Amino acid sequence: MKITEKDFNIQTGIETITERDETAAETKERLEHAKEIAAAQDITDATAAAKAALLTRLGITADEAKLLL
C-alpha cells in the first residue's frame, strides 16, 4: 500500500508531498487495526440483534422501550 505524506514548512510556505511504500511494521499495524474494527463491529451487531430479539419477545417497539427507561 502506498502512503502519501505531506510536510508543510511554515517559514518558507513550501509544501512537500512524498509517496512511499508502507513498511512491514505499518502493514502489520494496519491489519491488526482492521481486525479490531471487525471484532468491534461483530459485537455491535450481536448486541443489536439481542436487543431486537428481546423487544420482539416483549412485543414492544424500540420507542416504547425508551419510554420505559
C-alpha positions as CSV (number, residue, x, y, z in Angstrom):
1,M,0.0,0.0,0.0
2,K,1.3,3.5,-0.8
3,I,1.5,6.1,1.9
4,T,1.3,9.8,1.0
5,E,2.9,12.2,3.4
6,K,2.6,16.0,3.4
7,D,5.1,18.3,5.0
8,F,4.4,22.0,5.2
9,N,7.2,24.4,6.1
10,I,5.5,27.4,7.7
11,Q,8.7,29.5,7.4
12,T,9.1,29.1,3.6
13,G,5.5,28.3,2.7
14,I,6.6,25.2,0.8
15,E,4.5,22.1,0.9
16,T,6.3,18.8,0.2
17,I,4.3,15.7,-0.8
18,T,6.0,12.3,-0.8
19,E,4.7,8.9,-1.6
20,R,6.2,5.7,-0.3
21,D,5.5,2.1,0.3
22,E,4.4,1.2,3.8
23,T,6.9,-0.7,6.0
24,A,6.2,-4.2,7.3
25,A,5.5,-2.8,10.7
26,E,3.0,-0.3,9.3
27,T,1.3,-3.2,7.3
28,K,1.1,-5.3,10.5
29,E,-0.4,-2.4,12.5
30,R,-2.9,-1.6,9.8
31,L,-4.1,-5.3,9.5
32,E,-4.3,-5.6,13.3
33,H,-6.4,-2.4,13.5
34,A,-8.7,-3.8,10.8
35,K,-9.2,-7.0,12.8
36,E,-10.0,-4.9,15.9
37,I,-12.6,-2.9,14.0
38,A,-14.2,-6.1,12.6
39,A,-14.4,-7.6,16.1
40,A,-16.0,-4.4,17.5
41,Q,-18.5,-4.4,14.6
42,D,-19.4,-8.0,15.3
43,I,-20.0,-7.2,19.0
44,T,-22.2,-4.2,18.0
45,D,-24.2,-6.4,15.5
46,A,-24.7,-9.1,18.1
47,T,-25.9,-6.6,20.7
48,A,-28.3,-5.0,18.3
49,A,-29.7,-8.5,17.4
50,A,-30.1,-9.4,21.0
51,K,-31.9,-6.1,21.7
52,A,-34.2,-6.7,18.7
53,A,-35.0,-10.2,19.8
54,L,-35.8,-9.0,23.4
55,L,-38.1,-6.3,22.1
56,T,-39.9,-8.8,19.8
57,R,-40.4,-11.2,22.8
58,L,-41.8,-8.4,24.8
59,G,-44.0,-7.2,22.0
60,I,-42.9,-3.6,22.1
61,T,-41.1,-1.2,19.8
62,A,-37.8,0.5,20.4
63,D,-39.6,3.8,21.0
64,E,-41.8,2.2,23.7
65,A,-38.7,0.7,25.4
66,K,-37.1,4.2,25.5
67,L,-40.2,5.5,27.2
68,L,-40.0,2.7,29.9
69,L,-36.4,3.7,30.7
